[in-house]
Amino acid sequence: MADQIVRRVGSKLASKQLGVFMLALGIAGTAYANGPSKIILGTAGNYAILAKTGISTVPPSTVTGNIGVSPIASAAMTGFSLIEDATNTFWTCDQVTGKAFGADNAVPTPANLTTAVLDMEAAYTDGMGRPGPDFNELATGNIGGLTLAPGLYKWTTGITIPTDVTIAGSEKDVWIFQTTGNLNMASVQHVILSGGAQAKNIFWVVAGNVALGTGSHFEGILLCKTDVSLLTRATMNGRILAQTASVLQMATVTQPAL
């Protein structure tokens, strides 16, 4: 039956999206991954939120995973009521299930953070530089209501999510979304995963800023050149890797399983 699907759909589309078509038809058992190769996060993957100029929260926010700031000092993590560990190498906080790290913590934290930031920047460069998109300027960036197959997507406009969007594929499939603009998600809308798709394999590479609306739910890894904001009670299953700041307003960020 899979061969019949390939013949009907056509060579390029079938090779990239066969797994999604099979899932839609209730056919299980694809053993290979569709889409591009994953973006390697390096040590930046040790953080649920990593930022260069600050992380702020309007309590109570909830972060599952580590947070870190560098090259700026720990004072740029505001609203968390941080308590420094006796080793002076990290902080703890009721809002963070994990550890908080700043460039002014004791060694080896500063060097570790420097490496993580370099890895974050390298991951962004890799993701933004991937050539040969499978989908170019899809829906002029308005992806609300769509079901997105594995692949490399590219926009020179921003990405908007005014209504729920579904990411459909298997647990091994990969998605990379590149935009030279901003990413904006409307309030109370959702990124929905289907067919086994996993947040750890979804990469949003954004040259502008990211704003996730009030009460929205987002999935995937954010590699952002500027700032990321989660408005009141927005939730996210993924990571925020921001080259400026991250702002949480009573928001929830949960790092995905590796």
JOKA-V26414 format. One record per helix or strand of 3 or more residues. SS is the DSSP state (H for helix, E for strand). FROM is the first residue (numbers start at 1). LEN is the number of residues. If there is no record, write none. Layout:
SS | FROM | LEN
SS | FROM | LEN
//
This chain:
H | 2 | 8
H | 11 | 14
H | 42 | 5
E | 49 | 3
E | 54 | 5
E | 62 | 3
E | 67 | 3
H | 74 | 3
E | 91 | 3
E | 96 | 7
H | 109 | 21
H | 138 | 4
E | 151 | 5
E | 159 | 3
E | 165 | 4
E | 175 | 5
E | 183 | 3
E | 190 | 5
H | 199 | 3
E | 202 | 5
E | 210 | 3
E | 217 | 8
E | 228 | 3
E | 235 | 8
E | 245 | 5
E | 252 | 3
//
